[in-house]
Amino acid sequence: MKRITAILIAIILVKVVYAEVYTGRVVDQKGSPIPYATVYPETQPEFGTATNSEGVFSFEAFLYPDSRIIISFIGYEKLCLTPRNFNPVDDPSSPEFSTFILIEQPIALEETVVAAKASKQKNKRKQMASLLHAVYVKLEEEFPDHPAQYQVVSDVRMQSEGSTWGMEQMIANIVVLPEQAREGRDSIQFQGRFCKRFFSAEKRAQADSILASDMIERMDKNNSGAAHAVRRAVNAVDSGVVVHQALFGMGNMRYDFEQTMGDTRHWSVSNESEGETVLTHTQKISRYLGLFQLIYKRHYIVDSETFSVRRFSEHAEVKITIPFGYKLNADQLQMLNLLNMDDKRIEKFRLKKMRGKIDYNTIYQHRNGQVYTLEKNMDIDSHILGSKKTEIPVLIRATQRVTSLQTEAVLPLTSDQITRRVARQIVEIY
């Protein structure tokens, strides 16, 4: 009798929670498909996937009826769904096929802020100093001085001429240790848990061809000295993690604010709608007789009444000129070919100039009177110019969304957790 009861319970459980395939299409408000949008169950992001060039996706997972499914793409509002939102139709040509619309969400970057009109009255130094002090007091009050652990889904897209040729998505744990890094900055510990690399079949074949160079073979032949040390380092630390870690580590906002608030000459203030004020710090650097030029702006979007920071963004423009050029070695040429990803293989390249723009944005969440990260976005538009007028665009778009937050009993990550290589899965999307 007990055995029969156990079998019946098992059958009931199988009916309640079972693996099902979820399919759909992701489009914008004009009905155009959104390629490489991220789709994943919030509590099981490892089962997630990305949309193909037609905006279509498919993944299989064990989900409860009230499970949350997230669809996201940089520059659009995050869409939260449940299994009930999906129609049981897997034919994209059917009118009943599930279609989901993402709504555009402009992020607070450079072009948003410069459009605001500056207030002459608030630009007076004394009032500016008072305003900066009020914001700093609020930062001290709201930003936690205790460790916090985040689980994030982070994806980095490489683009060329308007189309995405590949994306790497990583699920990671991040521990933030306030003011424990150099010069009192927050320490960011990163543990990659799982990673997927999405390629179209054509682009994957190109990448495989480029990576099939003799770099690894040459390193294998030389098992001593610097080459051996480099190989040991590559094996010990997963270099692919660096991009995702840098995305969360950028914008050490409280530290940077404290370091720059003393000199009001580089600050300006402008007003935006919905009770927001934008504080902007501008820094210009020119070195080596103007061969290196950097314009850097930090924007703090604060509540006009409470002075609480709602969003934070950075904008940087850099120009580098190398008078006689720099001849790339074989390993650097391999990386450049990966960035180029076209049919023309670069055999020789002398670097002459680099120029680029970086936009970076952070959105915060409030919990128990404290402020924590909710989302980070980054957009890089850069160009590498070589001899013979060779120009290679390097376009990167990245987004990082927090799926869970732990604020109690947070322990620092161990060295083994940080350096352990991340399991990777290659996924071809068509």
C-alpha positions in Angstrom: 0.0 0.0 0.0 2.8 2.4 0.9 4.5 1.6 -2.4 1.3 2.4 -4.4 0.9 5.7 -2.5 4.5 6.7 -3.3 3.9 6.0 -7.0 0.8 8.1 -7.0 2.5 11.0 -5.3 5.3 10.7 -7.9 2.8 10.8 -10.7 1.1 13.9 -9.2 4.5 15.7 -8.8 5.4 14.9 -12.4 2.2 16.5 -13.6 2.7 19.6 -11.5 6.4 20.2 -12.5 7.7 18.9 -15.8 10.1 19.9 -18.5 8.5 22.0 -21.2 9.7 23.8 -24.2 9.0 27.5 -24.3 9.2 29.3 -27.6 8.4 32.8 -28.8 9.5 35.8 -30.7 10.9 39.1 -29.3 10.2 42.3 -31.2 10.3 46.1 -30.6 7.3 48.4 -30.7 7.5 48.7 -34.5 7.4 44.9 -34.9 11.0 44.5 -35.9 12.8 41.4 -34.4 15.4 41.9 -31.7 18.3 39.5 -32.2 20.4 38.3 -29.3 17.9 39.3 -26.6 18.4 37.4 -23.4 15.6 35.0 -22.3 15.9 33.0 -19.1 14.0 31.7 -16.0 14.8 34.1 -13.2 15.7 31.4 -10.7 17.3 29.1 -13.2 19.2 31.4 -15.6 21.4 28.5 -16.7 18.5 27.2 -18.8 18.2 30.5 -20.7 19.0 31.3 -24.3 19.2 34.1 -26.8 17.0 35.1 -29.7 18.2 34.5 -33.3 18.4 36.9 -36.1 14.6 36.7 -36.5 14.0 37.4 -32.8 12.9 33.7 -32.2 14.0 31.7 -29.1 13.4 28.3 -27.6 14.4 26.8 -24.3 13.4 23.8 -22.1 13.1 24.0 -18.4 11.2 22.7 -15.3 9.0 25.7 -14.3 6.1 26.2 -11.9 3.0 28.1 -13.1 4.1 31.2 -11.2 7.8 31.1 -12.2 9.2 34.3 -13.7 10.7 34.3 -17.1 12.9 37.4 -18.0 13.4 38.9 -21.4 15.9 41.7 -21.6 18.0 43.7 -24.1 20.1 46.8 -23.5 18.1 50.0 -24.1 14.7 48.3 -23.5 12.6 47.8 -20.3 13.0 44.3 -18.8 9.9 42.1 -19.5 8.7 39.7 -16.8 6.6 36.7 -17.9 5.2 33.5 -16.5 4.6 30.2 -18.3 0.9 31.2 -18.6 2.0 33.9 -21.1 3.2 31.3 -23.6 0.9 29.7 -26.2 1.4 26.0 -27.0 2.4 26.8 -30.6 5.9 26.2 -31.8 5.5 27.3 -35.5 6.8 30.9 -35.9 4.7 31.3 -39.0 1.5 30.7 -37.0 -0.5 33.7 -35.9 -0.9 32.1 -32.5 2.9 31.9 -32.0 3.8 33.8 -28.8 5.2 37.3 -29.6 6.6 39.6 -26.9 7.2 43.3 -27.3 10.0 45.2 -25.6 9.5 48.8 -24.8 12.3 51.2 -25.5 13.9 52.6 -22.3 16.5 55.3 -23.0 19.2 55.1 -20.4 20.7 58.1 -18.7 23.8 58.6 -20.8 25.6 61.6 -22.3 23.0 62.6 -24.9 20.2 62.6 -22.3 22.1 64.9 -19.9 23.5 67.6 -22.3 20.0 68.3 -23.5 19.0 69.7 -20.1 19.4 73.4 -19.5 21.8 74.4 -16.8 20.6 76.7 -14.0 22.9 79.7 -13.7 21.8 80.3 -10.1 22.8 76.8 -8.9 26.2 77.0 -10.7 27.5 79.5 -8.1 30.3 77.8 -6.2 29.0 78.2 -2.7 25.6 76.8 -3.6 27.3 74.0 -5.6 29.4 73.1 -2.6 26.3 73.0 -0.4 24.5 70.8 -3.0 27.4 68.4 -3.3 27.7 68.1 0.5 24.0 67.3 0.7 24.3 64.5 -1.9 27.4 63.1 -0.1 25.6 63.0 3.2 22.8 61.0 1.5 25.4 58.7 -0.1 26.9 58.0 3.3 23.5 57.3 4.7 22.1 55.1 2.0 25.0 53.1 0.5 25.7 50.1 2.7 29.0 49.7 4.6 28.5 46.0 4.9 29.1 43.2 2.4 26.5 42.3 -0.2 26.3 39.3 -2.5 24.6 39.5 -5.9 23.7 36.8 -8.4 23.7 38.4 -11.9 23.1 37.4 -15.5 25.7 39.2 -17.6 25.9 39.3 -21.3 28.4 40.9 -23.6 27.7 41.4 -27.4 30.2 42.0 -30.1 28.9 44.0 -33.0 30.0 44.9 -36.5 28.3 47.3 -38.9 25.0 47.2 -37.0 24.7 43.5 -36.6 25.6 41.3 -33.7 28.0 38.4 -34.6 28.3 36.8 -31.2 27.4 37.0 -27.5 28.7 35.6 -24.3 26.3 35.2 -21.4 27.6 34.4 -17.9 25.8 33.6 -14.6 27.9 34.8 -11.7 28.1 35.5 -8.0 29.5 38.9 -7.0 30.5 39.9 -3.5 31.0 43.6 -2.8 33.2 44.4 0.2 32.8 48.2 0.9 36.0 50.2 1.1 38.3 47.2 1.3 40.2 47.7 -2.0 43.1 50.1 -2.7 42.7 53.7 -1.7 39.4 52.9 0.1 37.5 51.8 -3.0 35.0 48.9 -2.8 36.4 45.5 -3.5 34.6 43.5 -6.1 34.9 39.7 -5.9 33.7 37.8 -9.0 32.8 34.1 -9.3 31.7 32.9 -12.7 29.3 29.9 -12.3 28.2 29.1 -15.9 28.7 30.6 -19.3 27.1 30.3 -22.8 28.6 31.6 -26.0 26.1 32.2 -28.8 27.3 32.4 -32.4 25.7 32.2 -35.8 27.0 29.1 -37.7 28.9 31.3 -40.1 30.5 33.5 -37.5 31.5 30.5 -35.4 33.3 29.0 -38.4 35.2 32.2 -38.9 36.1 32.4 -35.2 37.3 28.8 -35.2 39.4 29.4 -38.2 41.0 32.4 -36.6 41.6 30.6 -33.3 43.2 27.7 -35.2 46.5 29.7 -35.5 49.8 28.5 -34.2 49.7 30.5 -31.0 48.9 27.6 -28.7 51.3 25.3 -30.5 54.1 27.9 -30.1 53.4 28.2 -26.4 53.3 24.4 -26.0 56.8 24.1 -27.5 58.2 26.6 -25.1 57.5 25.3 -21.6 59.9 27.6 -19.8 60.3 31.2 -19.0 57.6 33.9 -19.7 55.5 31.8 -22.1 55.1 29.0 -19.6 54.2 31.5 -16.9 51.5 33.0 -19.2 50.1 29.6 -19.9 49.9 28.8 -16.2 48.1 32.1 -15.6 45.6 31.4 -18.4 44.8 28.0 -16.9 44.5 29.4 -13.4 42.2 32.3 -14.1 39.5 32.3 -16.7 40.3 35.4 -18.8 36.9 35.5 -20.2 35.6 36.5 -16.8 37.4 39.8 -16.9 34.9 41.5 -19.2 32.0 40.6 -17.1 33.8 41.5 -13.8 34.8 44.9 -15.2 31.2 45.7 -16.1 30.1 45.3 -12.4 33.3 46.9 -11.0 33.0 50.1 -13.1 31.4 53.1 -11.5 32.8 53.0 -8.0 30.5 55.9 -7.5 30.8 56.8 -3.8 34.6 56.8 -3.9 34.8 58.9 -7.0 32.3 61.4 -5.7 34.2 61.9 -2.5 37.5 62.4 -4.4 36.1 65.1 -6.7 33.5 67.0 -4.7 36.1 69.4 -3.2 36.8 71.3 -6.4 33.5 72.8 -7.6 35.0 74.3 -10.8 34.6 71.0 -12.6 30.9 70.5 -11.6 27.7 71.7 -13.2 24.1 71.1 -12.5 21.0 70.8 -14.7 17.4 70.0 -14.1 15.4 67.2 -15.6 11.7 66.2 -15.4 10.0 64.1 -12.8 11.8 65.8 -9.9 15.4 64.8 -10.9 18.5 66.9 -10.8 21.7 66.0 -12.8 25.1 66.7 -11.2 27.9 66.4 -13.8 31.6 66.3 -13.1 33.8 66.9 -16.1 37.5 65.9 -16.4 39.8 66.7 -19.3 43.2 65.1 -19.7 45.8 65.8 -22.4 49.2 64.2 -22.2 52.3 63.5 -24.3 52.0 66.8 -26.3 48.3 66.0 -27.0 48.9 62.5 -28.3 46.6 61.2 -25.6 43.4 63.0 -25.0 40.5 62.0 -22.7 37.2 63.7 -21.8 35.5 62.1 -18.9 32.0 63.0 -17.5 30.3 61.5 -14.5 26.5 62.1 -14.2 24.8 61.7 -10.8 21.0 61.7 -11.3 19.5 62.5 -7.9 16.1 63.1 -6.4 15.6 66.9 -6.3 14.0 66.8 -2.9 15.7 64.0 -1.0 19.1 64.1 -2.8 19.0 60.3 -3.1 20.9 59.0 -6.2 18.6 57.2 -8.6 21.0 56.5 -11.4 24.6 57.0 -12.3 26.2 57.2 -15.7 29.6 57.8 -17.2 30.7 59.1 -20.6 34.2 59.0 -21.9 35.8 60.0 -25.2 39.4 59.1 -25.9 41.9 59.7 -28.7 45.3 58.1 -29.0 47.9 58.8 -31.6 51.1 56.8 -32.1 53.5 58.9 -34.2 55.5 56.0 -35.8 52.9 53.3 -35.3 53.1 50.1 -33.3 53.8 46.8 -35.0 51.5 44.1 -33.6 52.9 40.6 -32.9 51.4 37.3 -33.9 49.2 37.0 -30.8 47.9 40.5 -31.1 47.1 40.0 -34.8 45.1 36.9 -33.8 43.0 39.0 -31.4 42.6 41.7 -34.0 41.3 39.2 -36.5 38.7 38.0 -34.0 37.5 41.6 -33.5 37.5 42.1 -37.3 35.6 38.9 -38.1 35.5 39.3 -41.9 36.8 37.3 -44.8 40.0 39.4 -45.1 42.7 38.0 -42.9 45.1 40.7 -41.4 48.6 39.5 -41.7 50.4 42.7 -40.9 49.2 45.7 -39.0 50.9 48.8 -37.6 48.7 50.6 -35.1 48.6 54.3 -35.7 45.5 55.7 -34.0 42.7 54.7 -31.6 39.5 56.6 -30.8 36.4 55.6 -29.1 33.4 56.5 -26.9 32.2 54.6 -23.8 28.8 55.1 -22.2 28.1 53.4 -18.9 24.9 53.4 -16.8 23.9 52.1 -13.4 20.3 51.8 -12.1 19.8 51.2 -8.3 17.2 49.5 -6.1 16.3 50.4 -2.6 16.0 47.8 0.2 15.5 48.5 3.9 16.7 52.1 3.5 19.8 51.0 1.7 20.8 51.4 -2.0 22.0 48.4 -4.1 22.8 47.8 -7.7 19.9 46.6 -9.9 21.2 46.9 -13.5 24.3 48.0 -15.4 24.6 48.8 -19.1 27.6 49.6 -21.2 28.0 50.7 -24.8 31.5 51.0 -26.5 31.9 52.4 -29.9 35.6 52.4 -30.8 37.9 52.3 -33.9 41.4 51.1 -34.4 43.3 52.7 -37.3 46.4 51.3 -38.8 48.8 51.9 -41.6 47.5 52.0 -45.2 44.2 53.5 -43.9 43.1 50.2 -42.4 40.2 50.9 -39.9 38.6 48.3 -37.7 35.4 49.1 -35.7 35.1 47.5 -32.3 31.6 47.7 -31.0 30.6 46.2 -27.7 27.2 46.3 -25.9 26.8 44.8 -22.5 24.1 44.5 -19.8 24.2 43.0 -16.4 21.0 42.4 -14.4 20.7 41.3 -10.7 18.5 38.2 -10.2 19.0 37.9 -6.5 20.5 39.9 -3.6 21.8 38.7 -0.2 22.6 41.2 2.5 22.8 39.0 5.6 25.6 36.6 6.6 27.7 37.4 3.4 31.1 35.9 3.4 34.1 36.8 1.2 34.8 34.5 -1.7 37.7 32.1 -1.4 40.7 32.2 -3.7 39.6 28.8 -5.2 36.1 30.2 -5.9 37.5 33.2 -7.7 40.1 31.4 -9.9 38.1 28.3 -10.7 37.5 28.1 -14.5 33.9 28.5 -15.7 32.1 25.8 -17.5 31.2 26.9 -21.0 28.7 25.8 -23.6 28.8 26.9 -27.3 25.3 27.5 -28.7 24.8 28.1 -32.4 21.7 30.1 -33.3 20.4 30.4 -36.8 
